[in-house]
Amino acid sequence: MIIIAGVIRLDPSRIEEALKAAWPHVQGGQSQSGCLDYDWSFHPQEAGCIHVFERWKNEEALEAHLAGPHYKNMLATLGRFGVTAAEVSKYRIDAQSPVYDSSGKPRADFF
């Protein structure tokens, strides 16, 4: 599994307009084969900041997304709204476990 996470910073006066314009591309990404999650949301305390969170089944699914129209059109769309920075990383997940064990206790270890 691959997780994409980070922030995109835009002109705060145009962020709502930017997310509205970008929404069809988010929906397109959500519909792609191998997409497990694809969510962009406002940062509640930082004007002009969008949180990015995506989960992809594997590298092939992510590669198809990055080569496809939803990703390319997203870049073009956001570029019209004053992108000031983007800090987005990808993470390959080698282990996964619930946070809570069967007794309801939160655990940091993988079980």
Backbone as CSV, one residue per row, in Angstrom:
resi,resn,N_x,N_y,N_z,CA_x,CA_y,CA_z,C_x,C_y,C_z
1,MET,0.844,-1.169,0.000,0.000,0.000,0.000,0.893,1.238,0.000
2,ILE,0.414,2.306,-0.624,1.133,3.577,-0.649,0.215,4.664,-0.119
3,ILE,0.750,5.477,0.775,0.021,6.629,1.298,0.687,7.891,0.769
4,ILE,-0.133,8.817,0.303,0.300,10.153,-0.093,-0.268,11.088,0.976
5,ALA,0.589,11.902,1.582,0.113,12.810,2.630,0.923,14.090,2.595
6,GLY,0.261,15.183,2.915,0.962,16.454,2.985,0.007,17.626,2.900
7,VAL,0.570,18.777,2.542,-0.227,19.998,2.430,0.117,20.731,1.135
8,ILE,-0.888,21.423,0.629,-0.721,22.344,-0.487,-1.176,23.700,0.019
9,ARG,-0.376,24.716,-0.227,-0.708,26.063,0.238,-1.080,26.928,-0.962
10,LEU,-2.210,27.612,-0.802,-2.755,28.462,-1.851,-3.048,29.843,-1.300
11,ASP,-3.290,30.765,-2.205,-3.761,32.092,-1.823,-5.029,31.909,-0.982
12,PRO,-5.023,32.309,0.294,-6.189,32.075,1.163,-7.491,32.675,0.642
13,SER,-7.409,33.766,-0.085,-8.630,34.395,-0.590,-9.265,33.601,-1.725
14,ARG,-8.545,32.602,-2.253,-9.063,31.841,-3.393,-9.198,30.348,-3.099
15,ILE,-8.974,29.959,-1.853,-8.929,28.522,-1.565,-10.273,27.823,-1.768
16,GLU,-11.359,28.444,-1.391,-12.665,27.802,-1.590,-12.959,27.634,-3.077
17,GLU,-12.654,28.646,-3.842,-12.830,28.587,-5.291,-11.947,27.499,-5.899
18,ALA,-10.727,27.391,-5.403,-9.786,26.378,-5.913,-10.292,24.974,-5.620
19,LEU,-10.752,24.726,-4.395,-11.246,23.387,-4.069,-12.495,23.031,-4.867
20,LYS,-13.348,24.011,-5.105,-14.538,23.756,-5.917,-14.137,23.379,-7.339
21,ALA,-13.165,24.091,-7.903,-12.696,23.782,-9.257,-11.979,22.441,-9.311
22,ALA,-11.294,22.077,-8.232,-10.526,20.833,-8.192,-11.392,19.613,-7.895
23,TRP,-12.580,19.809,-7.358,-13.408,18.694,-6.914,-13.639,17.626,-7.993
24,PRO,-13.916,17.968,-9.256,-14.082,16.908,-10.263,-12.834,16.036,-10.426
25,HIS,-11.666,16.615,-10.236,-10.429,15.841,-10.345,-10.244,14.929,-9.129
26,VAL,-10.661,15.399,-7.957,-10.639,14.553,-6.760,-11.581,13.365,-6.978
27,GLN,-12.782,13.636,-7.449,-13.743,12.557,-7.707,-13.201,11.581,-8.751
28,GLY,-12.529,12.106,-9.760,-11.930,11.241,-10.771,-10.879,10.331,-10.166
29,GLY,-10.045,10.887,-9.295,-9.039,10.072,-8.616,-9.672,9.005,-7.750
30,GLN,-10.745,9.371,-7.058,-11.433,8.415,-6.199,-11.991,7.230,-6.991
31,SER,-12.319,7.452,-8.244,-12.932,6.398,-9.053,-11.914,5.481,-9.721
32,GLN,-10.633,5.784,-9.611,-9.620,4.995,-10.294,-9.375,3.651,-9.619
33,SER,-9.053,2.677,-10.439,-8.729,1.349,-9.939,-7.521,1.435,-9.005
34,GLY,-7.626,0.820,-7.863,-6.528,0.805,-6.902,-6.526,1.968,-5.932
35,CYS,-7.475,2.895,-6.085,-7.573,4.016,-5.133,-8.396,3.557,-3.936
36,LEU,-7.782,3.602,-2.755,-8.466,3.207,-1.521,-9.044,4.407,-0.786
37,ASP,-8.371,5.541,-0.856,-8.829,6.811,-0.274,-8.236,7.943,-1.081
38,TYR,-8.980,9.024,-1.193,-8.491,10.212,-1.882,-9.267,11.371,-1.294
39,ASP,-8.633,12.127,-0.423,-9.350,13.186,0.286,-8.497,14.437,0.374
40,TRP,-9.091,15.545,0.045,-8.470,16.861,0.216,-9.403,17.669,1.098
41,SER,-8.852,18.352,2.094,-9.702,19.122,3.002,-8.976,20.375,3.481
42,PHE,-9.771,21.353,3.896,-9.219,22.582,4.468,-8.531,22.283,5.784
43,HIS,-7.437,22.954,6.053,-6.835,22.916,7.392,-7.670,23.858,8.250
44,PRO,-8.211,23.401,9.370,-9.143,24.227,10.146,-8.530,25.456,10.814
45,GLN,-7.232,25.458,11.071,-6.617,26.601,11.749,-5.644,27.385,10.872
46,GLU,-5.438,26.974,9.645,-4.444,27.644,8.814,-5.056,28.018,7.464
47,ALA,-5.347,29.292,7.288,-5.954,29.764,6.046,-5.044,29.458,4.860
48,GLY,-5.642,28.998,3.781,-4.886,28.731,2.567,-4.189,27.388,2.527
49,CYS,-4.467,26.522,3.483,-3.790,25.231,3.556,-4.784,24.094,3.306
50,ILE,-4.430,23.229,2.373,-5.227,22.040,2.058,-4.452,20.810,2.520
51,HIS,-5.103,19.954,3.270,-4.517,18.661,3.635,-4.809,17.666,2.524
52,VAL,-3.791,16.907,2.157,-3.911,15.880,1.129,-3.719,14.531,1.807
53,PHE,-4.632,13.601,1.538,-4.487,12.233,2.035,-5.012,11.280,0.975
54,GLU,-4.150,10.395,0.531,-4.534,9.393,-0.456,-3.942,8.048,-0.039
55,ARG,-4.665,6.968,-0.355,-4.130,5.611,-0.181,-4.322,4.878,-1.499
56,TRP,-3.250,4.249,-1.958,-3.275,3.499,-3.216,-2.898,2.053,-2.936
57,LYS,-3.531,1.137,-3.640,-3.314,-0.297,-3.433,-1.862,-0.689,-3.657
58,ASN,-1.228,-0.099,-4.681,0.148,-0.471,-5.006,0.766,0.588,-5.928
59,GLU,2.035,0.384,-6.284,2.743,1.339,-7.137,2.107,1.434,-8.522
60,GLU,1.615,0.339,-9.034,0.991,0.358,-10.357,-0.237,1.262,-10.375
61,ALA,-1.044,1.183,-9.341,-2.233,2.038,-9.265,-1.841,3.513,-9.165
62,LEU,-0.842,3.801,-8.343,-0.385,5.187,-8.223,0.229,5.669,-9.531
63,GLU,1.008,4.819,-10.176,1.629,5.190,-11.453,0.563,5.537,-12.500
64,ALA,-0.484,4.740,-12.565,-1.575,5.009,-13.506,-2.236,6.348,-13.190
65,HIS,-2.432,6.615,-11.909,-3.028,7.893,-11.506,-2.142,9.064,-11.927
66,LEU,-0.849,8.971,-11.649,0.066,10.082,-11.954,0.208,10.321,-13.458
67,ALA,-0.024,9.302,-14.243,0.071,9.439,-15.704,-1.265,9.824,-16.342
68,GLY,-2.317,9.821,-15.546,-3.655,10.007,-16.096,-4.166,11.435,-16.076
69,PRO,-5.339,11.622,-16.648,-5.901,12.968,-16.792,-6.321,13.632,-15.487
70,HIS,-6.749,12.866,-14.493,-7.204,13.493,-13.251,-6.052,14.216,-12.564
71,TYR,-4.902,13.566,-12.501,-3.728,14.188,-11.874,-3.246,15.374,-12.696
72,LYS,-3.097,15.192,-13.995,-2.593,16.271,-14.852,-3.531,17.477,-14.843
73,ASN,-4.834,17.224,-14.888,-5.790,18.334,-14.848,-5.824,19.008,-13.488
74,MET,-5.572,18.240,-12.430,-5.513,18.832,-11.087,-4.368,19.831,-11.013
75,LEU,-3.204,19.460,-11.530,-2.058,20.372,-11.500,-2.378,21.661,-12.240
76,ALA,-2.976,21.551,-13.406,-3.319,22.736,-14.194,-4.367,23.588,-13.472
77,THR,-5.343,22.934,-12.875,-6.406,23.661,-12.172,-5.843,24.423,-10.977
78,LEU,-5.072,23.746,-10.131,-4.527,24.418,-8.948,-3.583,25.548,-9.322
79,GLY,-2.865,25.404,-10.417,-1.943,26.438,-10.862,-2.613,27.770,-11.127
80,ARG,-3.899,27.749,-11.397,-4.646,29.000,-11.651,-4.985,29.755,-10.365
81,PHE,-4.739,29.150,-9.200,-5.198,29.738,-7.948,-4.081,30.161,-6.996
82,GLY,-2.908,30.365,-7.489,-1.843,30.896,-6.643,-1.242,29.907,-5.674
83,VAL,-0.811,28.747,-6.159,-0.118,27.791,-5.301,1.174,28.443,-4.809
84,THR,1.359,28.484,-3.500,2.570,29.090,-2.933,3.564,28.044,-2.454
85,ALA,3.086,26.833,-2.175,3.978,25.759,-1.737,3.222,24.435,-1.783
86,ALA,3.979,23.364,-1.895,3.410,22.018,-1.817,4.426,21.145,-1.097
87,GLU,3.980,20.521,-0.022,4.812,19.610,0.764,4.056,18.293,0.877
88,VAL,4.210,17.471,-0.132,3.465,16.218,-0.214,4.468,15.082,-0.417
89,SER,4.317,14.025,0.372,5.231,12.882,0.307,4.454,11.598,0.095
90,LYS,5.157,10.576,-0.396,4.562,9.249,-0.516,5.279,8.307,0.444
91,TYR,4.523,7.353,0.962,5.043,6.388,1.930,4.605,4.997,1.497
92,ARG,5.540,4.091,1.411,5.215,2.691,1.119,4.990,2.004,2.461
93,ILE,3.870,1.330,2.595,3.487,0.714,3.859,3.855,-0.768,3.834
94,ASP,4.734,-1.146,4.749,5.178,-2.541,4.828,4.475,-3.317,5.939
95,ALA,3.795,-2.620,6.837,3.055,-3.284,7.908,1.825,-2.449,8.227
96,GLN,0.772,-3.133,8.616,-0.461,-2.454,8.965,-1.105,-3.209,10.118
97,SER,-1.640,-2.464,11.075,-2.284,-3.066,12.221,-3.279,-2.051,12.783
98,PRO,-4.349,-2.501,13.400,-5.266,-1.544,14.029,-4.578,-0.811,15.182
99,VAL,-5.060,0.365,15.504,-4.529,1.117,16.646,-4.966,0.447,17.946
100,TYR,-6.211,-0.056,17.978,-6.766,-0.636,19.208,-6.761,-2.156,19.132
101,ASP,-6.326,-2.804,20.221,-6.365,-4.262,20.263,-7.772,-4.737,20.622
102,SER,-7.950,-6.028,20.767,-9.282,-6.588,21.006,-9.896,-6.152,22.332
103,SER,-9.069,-5.667,23.262,-9.600,-5.171,24.529,-9.907,-3.680,24.490
104,GLY,-9.614,-3.028,23.352,-9.875,-1.599,23.234,-8.696,-0.714,23.619
105,LYS,-7.566,-1.336,23.918,-6.385,-0.583,24.339,-5.623,-0.076,23.101
106,PRO,-5.284,1.236,23.054,-4.478,1.725,21.948,-3.028,1.245,22.096
107,ARG,-2.450,0.827,20.970,-1.089,0.267,21.009,-0.231,0.883,19.905
108,ALA,1.025,1.127,20.213,1.978,1.658,19.228,2.648,0.548,18.444
109,ASP,2.705,-0.671,19.017,3.348,-1.786,18.327,2.410,-2.369,17.280
110,PHE,2.975,-3.158,16.387,2.182,-3.842,15.374,1.904,-5.245,15.876
111,PHE,0.648,-5.642,15.879,0.265,-6.939,16.427,-0.624,-7.678,15.446
